Amino acid sequence: MSETGRIKLFFQKLENLGDLPLPEYETPHSAGMDVRAAIQKPVELQPGSRTLIPTGFKMALPPGYEAQIRPRSGLAFRNGITMLNSPGTIDADYRGEVKVIAINHGDETFIIHHGDRIAQMVIAPILQVDASVVEELPESSRGEGGFGSTGVK
C-alpha cells in the first residue's frame, strides 16, 4: 500500500475495449469502479436469461486483494439486471479478460450496448486462514440456530 492508502492496480487494454475508458470511480467517494461492456454488437438479454459480457481489459491485483464484481443498483432497480455469482471474485493471480455474468430478472428484454456501464468493481483485502480439524467446536450463544432462528424483529 502506498503512502496515500491506495494500492497499485495494473490494467491491460484489449482490442475489444476500443475507445472506452478503463474502470474508473465516477465520484470522489465511490466504493466501486464502473465496468463497461466491451462488445462488438448489442446483446439482447431476454427475461430469465443470462450471458457473459466481456469488459475489454485484464488486470493484475497485488497479493492479498481481490476484485469483487457487483451489480449496479440502478440497473437492478429499474430493469432487473443483476450479476450472477455476486459478488464475483477475481483473484490476484488471475490474468485473463475480466467478464461479468449478467442476468435479466426483469419482465422485458434488456439490450446491452458497447460502452454501457453494466457492473461495478470493488477492490477488497482478503485473509487466508490456517484451518484445523477438531473434534468439537467452541460453544457460542447462538449454537446451531440458523435460517431465521434470530427472528425478524
N, C-alpha and C positions, 0 to 999 in steps of 0.2 A: 504494500500500500504506500502511496506517495505521501508527501507532507500535507497535501490538500485533502487527504482522506479518500482519495479516489484511486481505483485500481486501473491498470493498463488493460485494455481490451483491443485486440487486433482484428481488423476486418480485411477480407479479401473480396473484391468485387468480381462478380461473374458476368458473363456476356448478357445473360437474360435480365440483369439489373437495368441495363440501358442507362438512361439519364436520371433514374430515380435516386433520391438520397438514401444513404445507408440508414439503419435505425437511429433515431435521434429522439431526445426529450423535447416535447412540444412546449413545455412551460418550465420555468426555473426549478419548481418543486415537484415535478413529475417523478413518480417512482418507477414507471415503465417507459421504455423507448418504443415508439410506434414502429411496427414492422409492416412493410408493404408487399403486395402481391406482385411478383415479377413473372408475369405470364404473357405468352405470345398472343393469345386471343381470349376474349371474355369467357368465363366459366359460368354456366348456368347450374346453380345449386338448387335442386328440386327439394320440396318439403320432405323431411325424413332422410335425405341422402347426405353423404359425406364425401369429401375429396381432399387430396393432398395438394397444398398450394406451395410452390417454390417461392423463395424470397430474394434470390439473386445474390446471396452472399454466404461466405464461410467465415468462421471466426475462431480465434484462439483465446480462451479464458485462462487466467493464471490458476495453478493448482489451489484447491481449497474453495473454489467458487463454482456455481452452476448458473446457467441462464434458464429462467422459467418462462415458458410461453403461455400467455393467459389471454382470455377473451377481452375484447374492448366492450365496455359497458353499454355504450350507445348502440352498437350493432346487436348486442344481446337483447336489450330492452325493446328497441324499435322493430327489429327484424327477426329475432330468434336465432341469430347467428352466433355460435359459440365455438370453442375449441375443445375437441375431444382430448382425453388424456390430460386434462387440465388440472393443475399446471403441468405442462410437458416439460421434461428436464433435458437440457443439453449439457452433457458432461464436459469438464475441462479438457479431456483428451480427444473429443470428437472433432474431426476436421472436415466433414462433409458439408454440403449445402444445407442450410437451415430450411426446413419445410414445416408447415403447420397443417394440422388436420382440422379442417373446418366442417361443421355440421349445421344443417338448417333445421332448427326446431320450430320454425315459423309455419304459417299456413300458405305462403306464396313463394314462388320461385324467386331466388335472390341471385342477381348477376354480379360477379366479381370481375372488375376490370383491372388492367395493368395499372399499378400505382395506388390502388385502393389501400388504405390503412386497415388491415384485417385482424391484427393481433397486437399485443404489447409484450415486450420482453423485459423481465425484471432480473437483475443480477443479484445473487444472494450467496452469502457464505454457507458452506456446508461443514458438517462434522462427520467424521467416520468413527465408528465405535470398535472397541475390542470386546467381542461377545464372549460370554461364558455360559456353559450349560450347568444348571444347578438342579438339585432335587426338589427344592421348593423356592417359590418367590417370596420376597419380603411382604409382610402384611401391609394393607392400606385401608383407609377409611371407606373406600368405595368397594373394595373387593372385586367380585366378578360381575357386578351390575353394569349393564350396558344397554344400548339401543333404547334410550328413553327412560332409563331407570332413575334419572335425577329429576324427572318431571318436566313440565312445560313452563310453569310459572314459579 
